[in-house]
Amino acid sequence: MASVLVLNGPNLGRLGSREPDVYGSQDLGALEAALTAEAAGRVSIDLRQTNDEAELISWLYEAVDTATPVILNPAAFTHYSYGLRDAAALVTKAGLPLIEVHISNPHARETFRHTSVISGVATGVIAGFGFGSYRLALVALLTPGG
C-alpha cells in the first residue's frame, strides 16, 4: 500500500493542550485516526512530529528517495526556514505533491505569520480549517488530477 507522509513541525506535539482556542482540543493521535479513516485503506498514513528542523529536512529527503507524497505543517518554520524550503523544493521538483497545511489561518493572526517561505515551492496550501486542513489535503492527494 502506498503511503502519505504527514509531517508536523515545532510545538505541534502539544496539540490538545496548546492554545486550544487557536488549535483546537484534539491531539496528534486524533489527527492520525481521522486521516487513517479518511484514507480508508487507499493509502497508509505515516504521521510524524518533530521540534528539530534537521529531522524535518531529513524526512523530506526520505520522501524524495521513496517517492512519497507529503502533507506538511511546517509550524513556526513556515516563516523563516530556508533550509526547510529548499528541502520542500526537492520534493516538488521530483514531481511529488507537497501540500502545506495550517490548522489556523496565518493571515488572520500576527503579521509575522503572514509570510511563508514554503508556499512558493508547495503544490498547494490549505489553511484555517483546523484538522480539516489536513483532511482536505489528503482528499486532494487521493483525487485523480486533484
N, C-alpha and C positions, 0 to 999 in steps of 0.2 A: 504494500500500500504506500502511495506517495505521502510525503509529509509537508507540513507548513511550519516554518519556524515563526514563533510569536515571541519577539524579543522585547524586553522591557528594561528601561534604564533606571537611573538612581531614584531612590525613595519609593518606587512602586511596590517594593516588598512590604511596605507599610499600608497598602490599601486596606480599607476596612476600618482603620483607626486614624489615619492621617487625613485631616480636613474633610470629614465626611460630607460637609456642605458643598464642597467642590468636587470630590472624587467618589462620593457615594459610600455606602456602608459595607459593600462586598469586598472580599479579598481575592487574591490571585487564584486560589483554589476554585472559587465560584466562577471566575472568568474561564478557567480551563474547562470546567464542567459544561458551561454554556457553549463554548466553542466546539467541544467534542460532540455535544448534542447536535449543534448546527451542521457539523461536518458529516454526521450520520453515516459513518463508515466509508465515505468517499475519500477522505484523507485522514492521516493521523495528525494530531496537534502536538507539537513539541514546544511547550511554553517554558520560557526561561526568564530570569530576572537577575540583574547584577547592578551593583553600585560602582563597578570598575569599568572605566572606559576601554581599557585594553582588552578585557574579556569580551565586551560587546563587539569590538572591532574583529576579534578572532572569530566570533560566531558568524559575522558577515562573510569572512573569508571561507568559513565552513559552508555557508550557503552557496557560494560560488562553486566551490570544489565538489559539492554534492548535487548541484543544480536544483536547489530547494527554494521555493518562493518564500518571501519574508513579509510578515506584518511587524512593523517596528514602531514602538513608542519610545523615542529617544529621551523623553522626560527633559530634565534640565540640559542635557547635552544638545538638545534641539537648537539652542540659541548661540552656541559658541564652539562646538567641537568640529573643527575642520578635519581632524583625523577620522572621525566617525563619518563625516560627509564623504570623504574620499573612499572609504570602505563601502559605503552605501552605493556610491557611483560604480564600483566594481560589480556590484550585484546587477544593477540595471544595464550596464554595458555588456554583461554576459548574457543579456536577453531574458533575464529573470525579473518577474514583478517584485517590487518592493513598495509596499503601501505604508505610508507614515500615518500613524493614528495618534489621537489625543483624546483623553477622557473628557476634559473640559474644552472650551473654546478659547484658545490662547489669545485671540483678538479681542475678547471681551474682558481680558484681565490686564495686568500691569503692562505698561508699554514695552519693557524689555522682553516680554513673551511674544510680542508681535512678529518677531523675525525668526525664521527658521533657516538654518544653513543646509538642512536636509531636503526641504521641499523641492528645491531646484533640480535634484537628481532622483527624486522619488517618482514612481509610476503614477501615484496619486496620493491625495491627502484627505483624510476623513477626521473631523474633529467636532467635539461638542455634544456627542450623543451618549456619553457615559460608556458603559461596556458595549453598548450598541455600536460604537465606532469600530470596535474590533469585529463584531458580527457582520457589519456592512462590508468591511474589508475582506472578510472570509467569503462572503457571498460574491463579491467582485472577482475574487480569485477562482471561485468554483463555477462561475458563469462563463460559458464559451464566448469568446470575443469580449468578455467583461472587462 
